[in-house]
Amino acid sequence: MADTDNTPVFQIQRIYLKDLSLEQPNSPQILLEQTQPQVDIALGMSAEPVADGVVEVCVTATVTTKVKDQVLFLVEAKQAGIFEIRNVPEDQMQGIVSIVCPQMIYPYLRAIVSDVCTRAGFPPILLTEVNFQAMFEAQQQQSSGDNGSRIITSAN
């Protein structure tokens, strides 16, 4: 494709696991507790330019599971994607980066979190579906100027 061609380009270059951690700071004693744990889930999204027309988008999930006030386990996973986006009107670029890209990355993140919890000996944590368009629209309304988004949910 020639540089003078103004055809819009949107291509996934790579989707990858950027960071993953699992902590069980109070094991093994806390594993003897019979109390139902409290689960808190925080989601975040960020985007950074990598090169001209290339953007890295990351979706992060932090799952904190507590029994009483002690951490049972903590999982933090950051799933990323590198996307080539060229010749797209500026008014559409933010929507692509904030909605389309995270929607492509998120299913991988959901699978990683569930798998890590299971491999650690706990029931899988199933992250709920996220409406990235609603997140983006809410962020636009807030006009916070922050380039990341954050959702916090709780499950018992």
TABELNOR-V531396 format. One record per residue. N is the residue number from 0. RES is the residue in one small letter. PSI is psi as a letter, one per 20 degrees, with the letter a starting at -180 (none if undefined). NEAR is the number of other C-alpha atoms within 10 Angstrom. Layout:
# TABELNOR-V531396
n	res	psi	near
N	RES	PSI	NEAR
N	RES	PSI	NEAR
This chain:
# TABELNOR-V531396
n	res	psi	near
0	m	p	6
1	a	q	6
2	d	h	6
3	t	i	6
4	d	p	8
5	n	k	11
6	t	p	12
7	p	q	10
8	v	p	12
9	f	o	16
10	q	q	11
11	i	p	14
12	q	g	12
13	r	q	11
14	i	p	17
15	y	q	14
16	l	o	16
17	k	h	13
18	d	q	11
19	l	p	16
20	s	q	11
21	l	p	16
22	e	p	14
23	q	m	15
24	p	h	13
25	n	j	12
26	s	q	12
27	p	i	10
28	q	g	9
29	i	h	18
30	l	i	14
31	l	i	8
32	e	q	12
33	q	i	8
34	t	q	11
35	q	p	11
36	p	q	19
37	q	p	16
38	v	p	19
39	d	p	16
40	i	p	20
41	a	p	15
42	l	q	19
43	g	q	15
44	m	p	21
45	s	q	18
46	a	p	20
47	e	p	13
48	p	p	12
49	v	g	13
50	a	r	9
51	d	o	9
52	g	j	14
53	v	p	18
54	v	p	20
55	e	p	20
56	v	p	22
57	c	p	26
58	v	p	26
59	t	p	21
60	a	p	25
61	t	o	20
62	v	o	23
63	t	p	19
64	t	p	24
65	k	q	18
66	v	o	17
67	k	c	13
68	d	j	9
69	q	p	12
70	v	p	19
71	l	g	24
72	f	q	23
73	l	p	19
74	v	p	20
75	e	p	19
76	a	p	23
77	k	o	24
78	q	p	24
79	a	r	27
80	g	q	22
81	i	p	21
82	f	p	22
83	e	p	18
84	i	o	18
85	r	q	16
86	n	k	13
87	v	p	15
88	p	q	9
89	e	h	8
90	d	i	8
91	q	i	9
92	m	g	14
93	q	h	13
94	g	h	15
95	i	g	16
96	v	h	21
97	s	i	22
98	i	g	18
99	v	g	13
100	c	g	24
101	p	h	25
102	q	h	18
103	m	h	14
104	i	h	20
105	y	g	22
106	p	h	14
107	y	g	17
108	l	g	23
109	r	g	18
110	a	g	14
111	i	g	20
112	v	g	23
113	s	g	17
114	d	g	16
115	v	g	20
116	c	g	19
117	t	g	13
118	r	h	10
119	a	i	13
120	g	j	8
121	f	r	14
122	p	q	12
123	p	q	15
124	i	o	21
125	l	o	13
126	l	p	18
127	t	r	9
128	e	q	10
129	v	p	14
130	n	n	11
131	f	h	19
132	q	g	16
133	a	h	11
134	m	g	16
135	f	g	18
136	e	h	14
137	a	h	12
138	q	h	17
139	q	g	11
140	q	h	9
141	q	h	10
142	s	l	9
143	s	i	9
144	g	i	8
145	d	p	9
146	n	j	11
147	g	q	15
148	s	q	16
149	r	p	14
150	i	p	12
151	i	p	11
152	t	q	12
153	s	q	12
154	a	q	10
155	n	none	8
